[in-house]
Amino acid sequence: MQLLGKNIQHYHWGDYEYIPSLQGRVSGADPEAELWMGAHPKSPSRALDTNQGLDELIALNPDQALGEHAKDFNGELPYIMKILAIRSPLSLQVHPNEEQASAGFKDEAHLEKETRSYFSPRGKEEIVCAITDTDIKFGFRSVSEINSIFELATNDEFHHLQQILLQRNSEEALKEVIGKILTYPPPLVQSFAADILSSYPRNTVLSGSEISYFGDLVEMYPADPGLVIFLMMNFLTLLPGESLYVPPRITHAYLHGNAVEITSNSDNVLRCGLTPKQIDHNQYLAVSSFSTTHPEIQRPIDTVHTYSSPTRFSLSRLDIEHSWEVTLNGPEILIATEGSFTITSGHGQSLHVDKGMPVWIPYSDKNYQISGTCLIFRCATQRVG
């Protein structure tokens, strides 16, 4: 076992206070959007005592670090665990599946890094669990709700979109509609935004919170066609302890809140709008699913709860009052968001772990016991299929 040092990503949408407060530090001048815990080459965690990269530690002996499934993981840690501190909305984005990522990475091998959309041959899926109330956009609303929103627009173009969806209620029709929207000139987007903002509270589909986010985004990106797509998506709030599995190909955006996230060991993100970062409409349309989606929120049913997901990694929420122990199936990372704890491995090594301090547990530790009063999030590996 080893404690991991802070590994912060300073993205523009990040909060200034949450992660420093979680780790008992004074906040700095830059936003701290994500605390990474993993071995991704872009930003591997480092052992607190030796400053050695977690990727290097695993490479020294993959079988001991990862266990009997090391070959299944290509000798790499198959996940990145993160704490997200979201002050303002992230981009509208989607992640490719394994097949799409492999093909896209190969096709772009000749391109300069600045013009690529694929940075890894691996697909990406996510599990997110709220620490505080966390607002999210996830998947597309029903066609009837989308058409109710388009009804608020005064420009005939949106009535034409309604007809496409009414006549051919299908994924192909929704893809065609979104393809058209992504080509809209600024005046058409601005007209739509003005109609929506002036219609509230007459409309019955959009909530006050959703309209508030929309108004802020209109100020930030006044001519971005992503504004239209934003309203076509489901809006939900995860309460503390509630979780959502985010499959590949599902359009989503995190809007505000603090959460634990586990992702595949990949940084493939395809954006279609509402961001200063690179946007790739063609790849977005090629990769995304355009089926309407009802978000399936999971809630913990016990003090020790593992959320369901068809992934090589799992997320568990451990609300511990005295002690808890487990036998390892593979490598794990733990972080407490409330309280501190003592962890003792099967070899007798013990560590005191403060709130907000990640701990790495290789498979070779065999088992461990936790003692203390704390709330811990645990990332582990699991078999699929």
QUIJOFEN-V432947 format. One line per field, one symbol per residue. phi: phi as a letter, one per 20 degrees, with the letter a starting at -180 (. if undefined). psi: psi as a letter, one per 20 degrees, with the letter a starting at -180 (. if undefined). burial: I if it has 9 or more other ideal C-beta (glycine too) atoms within 8 Angstrom, else O. A space follows every 10 residues. Layout:
phi: ???
psi: ???
burial: ???
//
This chain:
phi: .bfdffcdde ffefeedffg fgemdefded fdecdecrcf ffaffcffed mfffffffff bgfffdnfeg ffelmcfebc ecddcdebge ffbbdfefff fffffffege efgfdedddb edfbcccccf ecgcebdbme ffgffgffff ffeeffgfff fgfgfffcfb ffffffffgf gfdffggfff ffffffffef effdeeefff ffffffffff cfdeggfffg ffefdbdeeg necbedfgme fbbedapcbe cccgfbdecd ddrlaeefdc fffgffefed efcdgdedcf dbfdcdfeae dfccdcdded dcbbbbefda fcccbedbmc bddcefenfc cecfgndfce cfgffmbbcd cqdadddcdc ebfdn
psi: qqqprqnppl qhiqqhhggg ghjkrpqaiq qngpopoakp hhmqqqphhi jpqhhggghh nhghghaijh hhjkjqpjrp qqppnohqqr rprqqqaggg gggggghjhi qqhhjqhpjq jqrprqpppp grpopqporq rqhhgghhgh hiqiphhhhg hghghhhmnr hhghggghgg gijprghggh ggghgghihp khqigprhgg hggggghhhh mhjpihhghg iiqqpqoprp iqqpporqip prppgqaprp pprqmqkopo qirlqirppn hghghhhqpk qqpopnpqqp jrhoppqpql riqqpqoonp hfrqqqppia qqpqppiprr rppprijjpq qporpjoqpp oqhiigrrpp proroqpppr qqqp.
burial: IIIIIOIIIO OOIIIIOIII IIIOOOOOOO IIIIIIIIII OOOIIIIOOO OOIIIIIIOO OIOOIIIOII OOIOIIIIII IIIIIIIOII IIIIIIIIOI IIOIIOOIOO OOOOOIIIOI OIIIIIIIII IOIIIIIIII IOIOIIIIII OIIOIOIIIO IIOIIOOOOO OOIIIIIIII IIOIOOOIII IIIOIIIOOI OOIOOIOOII IOIIIIIIOO IIOIIIIIII IIIIIIIIOO IIIIIIOIII IIIIIIIIII IIIIIIOIII IIIIIOOOII OOIIIOIIOI OIIOIOIIOI OOOIIOIOIO IIIIIIIIOI OOOOOOOIOI IIIIIIIOII IIIIIOOOOO IOIOIIIIII IIIOIIIIII OIOIIIIIII IIOOO
//
